[in-house]
Every structure is written in C-alpha cells, then in structure tokens.
Amino acid sequence: MEQHHTSRNTVRSALRELTTRGLVYTLHGKGTYVSERVAPIVITVTIDPETGRGGGEGLVYTAEVEASGRLPEMKALEVGIKRAEPAIARSLQIPEGTEVIVRHQNGYVDGLRWSRQTSYYPRSLEGRAPRLLDTGDIGEGSVGYLAEFGIRQDGYQDAIEWRTPDEIETTYFAPAGIFR
C-alpha cells in the first residue's frame, strides 16, 4: 500500500485477481506467495497391453520426461508394511486390515517436486517376489518384475478419488520453506 500509494481494498482486489489467474496463492496464516509456473507433462503410469509401453516407473519415467526436454529425477524409494485401509483393501480385493507392501517414491522434474507415486501389493506376494520389499529401484518396473513370476497384469482401471493429503504429502508438495 505504501509503495504504490493505494488503498487496502485495491491491494485486496489485485491479490484476488492474481489468485484467479493462478499467479499467486494464499496459505491461511502463512501469507501470499508467487506461484511457480510449471509446464505440464504426462507420464504413462500403466503398461498398455497392446503396445507394451508405459509403466511410469524407473527407466520409463525418465525416458518420458527426457523426451519432453526436461530433467527427471527419482529420489530414494521408501518401502514398508502397513494394514490395508478400506479403499486399498477394496482395490486389491483383500480383507480390510490385511498387511500390504507399500512402495513410495518421490519424483522431480527440473528440480521441482512433481509426483509422489505410491503402490500397494498384497504381502502374500513377498515370498514369490522378494524385490518388492527392497528399497532399490526395480528398473523393469514392478509390473514387468511380477510378470517374471507369472503374475501378469491382465487389465487396469484408473480411478480418481479425493482425500485429504496426509502430513507427508502436504509437506512434500508445499512450496519450499513453508513447513520447514
């Protein structure tokens, strides 16, 4: 207000207009921040049964990002065991509360946080496919790896669901410095 000799309402109106255009965003109690302009990129998450392309992990991810002229990076994999919540149990067609293998990996494009990929597998696969519990990258992708043991993906279904992000996701996707 002082720098541009304007009223409080003019500043509020300007911030509202910038927010509408996606140029700034406001975090309640934190302040207003300039948005990072990000050019969209599409990553194929599931292998196409007709072409065999896709997979969205490992070499496929980096190849697709590099093909768009961008710099990909996948951070260290986090692997653990947890009990299946209702949505996970439904998707895997297992009883709620059954132990599952969880694999999280954070992806970056041009140094910006881009994705947090999470995959769930029934723990019953542990004996047949032990690398699911390794924190190392499965270069051929988990779908390709499981196919080596006769566990083939015979189809897939994409679903979009809304849920509140957990604390790890909120911190990961927040602009640098907001929650640190």
N, C-alpha and C positions, 0 to 999 in steps of 0.2 A: 504494500500500500504506500509506504513512504517513498520507495524508489521510483514508482511510476505515478505518484500523486493521484491515487484512485481511492474509491470508497471500498469498504469491506464487501458490499454487495457486488461490485464489479469484479473483485477478485474471486468471490464465490462463483459467480456466473462464468468467469473464464475457466476456473478449475472444472466446473460441471461440463463445459463444452470440451475441454481437453480429455476428460474422462470418457465422454460419449464417443469420442474419436479413437479411444484406446491409446492415447499418447501418455497418459498418466493413470495411476491407480492409487487408491487410498486404503490404508490399513488402519482400522479403528484404533485409536490410541497411540498410533505409531507415526502417522504423518502421510504426506502425499509424495509419491515417487514417480520419476520418469520411467515409462515402460521401455523395455528392451525390444527393439524391432527384430523379429525373428522371421526369416523366410521359411515357409512350411516345407516339410519333407515327408514323404510317405515311405514307411517301412513295411515290407510284406512280413506279417507275423506267422502265417501258417503256410506250410508247403502246399502248393497247388497240385492235386493228384494227377492232372493231365500233363503239366509241364515239368513237374519236379522242382520248380523254382520256389524260392521263398524260404521261410524258416525263421527269419527275424532275429537270429542269434549268431554269435561267432562271426565267421567269415562272411556269411550272407549279409549281416547287418553292415559290416564295414564296407563291403563291396557296393551295397546300395547307396550308402552315404557318400562314399568316394565318387561314385558315378554322377552324383549331383554336384560335384566340385566342392564338397565340404570335407571337413576333417572329423572323422569319427573316433570315439574312444569309449571303451567299456571298462568300468572300474572293477575291482576285485569282487568276486561272487560271494554272497552270503548264503550259507546253507544251514538249514536247521530242521527240527521236527516240531510239529505242533498238532493240536487236535483240530479236526475239521469243524469249522463253523457251518451253520445251516446251508449257506449258499455254496460253499466249497463241497460239502457232502453231496448236495443235490447235483452239482456239475459232474462230480466223479462217480456218482451213483454208488455211494458207500454210506454206511450209517453215520449219523452225526456223532462227533466225538472220536471217531477213528483217527489214529495217528497218520499224518501225511508228511511227506518230504516237501519242504518249501525252499525254493531257489529264488533269490532276489539278485538283480544286477542293475546297477545304475549306468545309464548311457549318456554320453555327452556328444554334442555336435558343435564344432568350432569353439570348444571350451565352455559351452553353455549347458547347464543341466537340461536334458532332453527327455529322458524316459526313465521309468523305474519298472522294469519287467519282473513280474512275479509269476512263477509257475508252481503248481501243486501236483504231486504224484502220490498215489496210494503207497503207503510204506511197505505194503506187501511186495512191491517191485524191488526192494532193497537187495534181496538175495540173487535175483536174476540180473539186475543192472546196478551193480555197486557204485559205478561212477556218478550216479545221481546224488550221492552223498559227498562227493569230492568237491572241494572249493575251486578246483581248476576248471578252465573252460572246456566244454565239450565242443570241439571245433566243428564237427559234423552236425552239431545241433542235437538236442535231446530226442527229437523225433527220429532222426537218422540213427542215433545211437540205439534207441529202443528197437528199431527195425532189425538191427543185427541179432536180436534175441527173439525174433519172431513176433514182437509186439508192434504191430503196424497201426498207423493212424488210418482208419477207414473212412473218416469224414471229420468234419468240424462244424461248429456252429458259433458264429460271432454273437455276442450279447453285449449290450451297453446297459450298465446299471449305475445308479447313483448311490454313493455312500459318502459319509463324512471321512475325509482323509485322516489317517492316524498321525500321531505325533512325528514319526519318522518321515512320512510323506510330506507333511506340512513343512518341516524343517528343510527337507531336500529341495522342494520346489520354490521355497521362499527366496526372494532376491537376496543376494549376498549381503551379509551383515545384519539382516533383520532379526534373526533369532539367535545370534551368536553372542 
